[in-house]
Amino acid sequence: MNKTILIVEDEKNISRFLELELTHEGYEVDKAYDGKEALEKLEASSYDLVVLDIMLPKINGMTVLIRLRKFSSIPVIMLTAKDDTMDKVMGLDSGADDYLTKPFEIEELFARIRVCLKHKKVDIEDSNLLEFGKLKINNNMMSVYYNDNEINLTKKEYELLKFLLENKKIVLSRDIILNKVWGYDYFGDTNIVDVYIRYLRSKIDEKYNIKLIHTVRGVGYILKNE
Ligand code: CA
């Protein structure tokens, strides 16, 4: 499956250029034109990598990175407008995986992207791994695999699956799931749990023709083998 890259860049001509080049390289591309839009997209969708400009309207790239790191370890390559050592140091300290100074050769960006995506794969061997049969969650990278196929989940789907997996073979009520995954301050409909269970089933159970997420009638859900 093609890797999906989010380009966060307010300069339309640069953004368009990167989109064309990355698409030509075989990546799926999405774009955000300011920091606020970037964070909204990163919360709502799952990407494989972010190319993040520092000088952005609304929320600057450094702040985007700091907020992003609170919920995701997705690889981030930062773009600095000038050869600003301060920006580089701050970016790397804040959890950027790499940076490039504008103007850069597109081949250089391709190379950095390949390295960042490769590291992501290798990291699955490390200790922060939850497993249940062929289902694997790498908590450092927020990535999920079934039989070594990566499953793209949104942030909430990921948190729900992680909670089910951490409590595998235990019946979990909708209320417990709601409190642990959505938080005690969530005042929406408890149906949200069922909705997200459906999303997970379509991406895992139905896709791989297995039964992992079971309904316990009148109570909630359990993750177990058939
Ligand atoms: Ca910019």
Boltz pocket constraint, residues with backbone or C-beta under 6 A from the ligand:
constraints:
  - pocket:
      binder: B
      contacts: [[A, 9], [A, 10], [A, 11], [A, 53], [A, 54], [A, 55], [A, 56]]
      max_distance: 6.0
